[in-house]
Amino acid sequence: MMENLAGDRPTAAPNPDSGSTAAIPPPPPPTVQIRNLNYFFGQGELQKQVLYNINLDLLPGQIVIMTGPSGSGKTTLLTLIGALRTVQDGSLRVLGRELVGMGRGQLVEVRRNIGFIFQAHNLFDSLTASQNVEMAVELMPNWRTKREQSVAMLTQLGLGERVDYKPRALSGGQKQRVAIARALVNQPTLILADEPTAALDKKSGREVVELMQRLAKEQNCTILMVTHDNRILDIADRIVSLVDGRLESDEDLTHFMESHDPRTLDRRMFMTL
C-alpha cells in the first residue's frame, strides 16, 4: 500500500498487470493549419478563382513535397502560407497565429520565422555571398555573430572557398546555394521552398536536401517544398498533389511509391506554376 500524501486514506499501488498505461501527451499543434481556404485573382467579371477549399495541416518535423501541373496554384499557396499575400477567404494559421486580418507589421513578424527559397536567387549583386547571407541574420537577436554564422552555413553547402565572392563571380548553382544558405542560416521553424534544387547538379542537390532533412529532424522544422525533381522524393514524409487549385491527394511516401511507378510518372505533375 502507498501512503496518500493528499490525505490519510491509503491508495492501492498501481498494478503493472492491469493493462493501464501512462497518459499519452497530446500531439504538438500544426506549424501550418489551413481551413476552407479560397483565393481569387482579379475583380468583378475578370475575377478568377485559383484555390478551392484547401484544408491542410503541416506538422513539426515533417517534409512535405507539393506537386501538380503548371497553373495548379502551388506557388500561390506557398506565398499565402509565407504571409506574402493577403488571405481573402478561409482560415490560415502559421506558427500559431491566424493570418486573416493581420496588418503589415504583424505579417513581417511572422515572416521572420520563415525561411524562403525561391526559383530566382534574389541576391544583391553589390554584396558578397557572405554578406547576402548575413542580411538574414541582421534581423535576429544574435546578429553580432552574423559573419561566423554566414560562413558556417555557406561552408556546409560547399561554398567555404567562395564566401567573399560576389554573385557575378558565381555559377548559377552556386548562387542558388547562397540563396539556400540565407534561408537556412537562422534555423527557421518553417521553410518554404520553390524548386530549391532546380539549378543544382545531382550531387549538390542531394547535399542541399539532406541538409534540409537534418534541419527538419534535429530542429523539428517544417518544410514545404515545390519540386519537379523526382530524385529527391525519397526525403518526403508526405507528398501532396494540387490540381486545378484543388487538393487532390495527400499521401505518405510509402503509399505514393506503391501507387506510382517512378519510371512512368507524368513529368507534367512536377512542373511549377
Secondary structure, DSSP 8 states (H G I E B T S, - for coil): -B--TTSSS-B----TTS------------SEEEEEEEEEES-GGG-EEEEEEEEEEE-TT-EEEEE--TTSSHHHHHHHHTTSS---EEEEEETTEE-TT--HHHHHHHHTTEEEE-SS----TTS-HHHHHHHHHTTSTTGGGHHHHHHHHHHHTT-GGGTT--GGGS-HHHHHHHHHHHHHTT--SEEEEESTTTTS-HHHHHHHHHHHHHHHHHS--EEEEE---GGGGGG-SEEEEEETTEEEEEEEHHHHHHHS-GGG--GGGG---
